[in-house]
Amino acid sequence: MNVTIYSDADGIFVAWSDHRFTPAPAEHTGWTGPWHHVTIPGSFPGYWSEDVVEAMNRIAAHPDVTVKWLTAWEEGAPEQLAPVIGLDGAGWEMIQGVEDDDPANGNWWKLAKIRDYVARNRPDKLVWMDDDINFDPASLAWLKSLDIPVLVICPKTAHGLTRDHMAEIEAFIGKQ
């Protein structure tokens, strides 16, 4: 069964917060391993968790899973973020299109791109991980209209993916 995961970066792998004023969000996420400051020039301040990276690498290695980047980081996600945090995401396909964003007219570029990819690639199951998705009613309505199983993961931006999110994704994918 082919499962495609579409993944944002900030608010997913990077818990977006200013580390000068706030601690790493370990107590809110269930991750007990080490947390690190994001050290990529030009990125938003925040933290990343070794546990999140390990869990995502395990999920991405599943033989039925394909992961695609769907983030405003565009090439920065596989070329900068992934190697710095140890995420095996350098080979994930990058879906580009942030230049097509038109929020003033209710057109979120991510929805337009994911619609196109799903129509062309027709996964058996779909996971969309984005900390903004619950704020886009058109995306949620489109996802509900699909005739395939869909899992929406919308973490709090300041927390990123939690242990419960990763367990939910693994259960959705199924055992190897």
N, C-alpha and C positions, 0 to 999 in steps of 0.2 A: 504494500500500500504506500503510495507516494504522498509524503507530507511535505509541503513547502512552508517554510517559516520566513516571513518578511520582517526584517528587524531594523528599528531605529537604533541610534547610538546613545545620545544624551538622554538621561532618564531611564535608560535600559541597562547599559554596561557602566555608565558614568552616573553616579548619584550626584546630581548637580547641586552643589552648595559651596559656599565660600568657607574653605577650611580654616581661614583665619578666625572665623567667628563661631563655627559649628563643628562638632565632632562628627566622625564617620557614623553613618546611620545603622550600625550593627544591631542595636537593640530593637530596631523597627523591621529588620529584614530576616532575622533568624540565622544570619551567617556569623560564624564565630571565628573564622580564620582572619588572616591579616587583611587590612585595608590600607590603601596607598593614595596619596595625593595624585591627581592628574598633573602630569608634567609636560604636556604637549603644548608647544608655543601656539598661541592664538586660540586655544580651546577655552571653554568655560571652566571655571574652577569647580572642583568636585573631588570625589573619591571613587575608587574602583576596588572591588573585592576579589581576592584570589579565588574564593569559593564560587563566586558567580562565573568567573572565567572557566574554572574547572568543570562546573556543571554544564555550561554551554558547549564547551569542547566535547564533552561526552555526548550530548544531544546531537550536535552537528555531525559526529562520527557515526551515528546510527545509519545503517545501510539504506533505509527508506526515507531519509531526511535530506532535503535540499534547503540551504539557507541563502537568502538574498538580502543584500543591504538595501534599505529604503530609508535613507537619512539625508538630511541637508549637509552632512559631512561629505557626501559623495566620495570621491577618491580618497579623501582623508581618512575614512573609516578603515578600508583595507590596508592603506599604505602607511598610516601613522598610528591610529588608535590600536588596531589589532596587534601589531608587533610590540608596541610599548607595554601593553597589558598582558601579552601572552595568549591572546585569543587566536585560534586557528581560523581566522576570518579573512586572511589575505586572498584566498581563492574563491570566496563567495562572490557571486555575480553582483555588480553594482547597478542598481536601477537609478538612472539619472533623470532629472527633470525639475529640479528645484527652481530653475529659471522660468518655468511655466506656472509657478504659484500665483494665484489671483484671489487671495482671501477676501478682498473688498467685494468681489462678485460671487462669493460662496464656492469658489473652485479651489479645492485643496489639491495640489499637485500629486500628493501621495495616492489619493483615491483614484485619480485618473490613470496613474501608472499601474497600480495594482489591478484595476479592472482589466486593463489591456493584457497584463501578464497572465492573469487567471483565465481570460478568454482564450489566449493562445496556448497556454501550457496545461490547463485543466488538471490541477492536482486532485488527488483523492480526498485530501484533507488540507486545511489551511490554518496556519497560526499567524496572527498579526500582532507583533509586539511594538507598541508605541505609547509613550506617556501622554500623548495628545489625543488619541483616538476617541476617547469618551466625550471629547468636546466638539466632535464633528458629527452631527446627526445624520448627514448624508452618507457618511462612511458606515455608520452603524446600521442604517436602513438597508444599504446595499448588501452588507454582510448577512443580514437576516434573510435577504431574498435569495441567497445562494442555495443550491440544492446539494451541497456537500457539507460535511461537518466542518465547523469553524470554531476556533478558539481565539478570543480576543484577550490579550494581556496588556493591561494599562496600569503600570505601576505609578506610584507617586514619584514625581520628578526628583525630589530630594532623597529618595530611597533607592531607586533602581529596582532591578529584579530581586524578588525575595525568594527564600527557600520554598515557600508555598507555591509561588509562580512556577518555579522549575519543576516541582513535583507534579503540578497540574499539566504542564507541557509533556512530561514523560508519560503520564497516564494517558493523555490524549493520543500520543504517538503509539503507545503500546509497547510491550516487551519485545526484545530481540529474539 
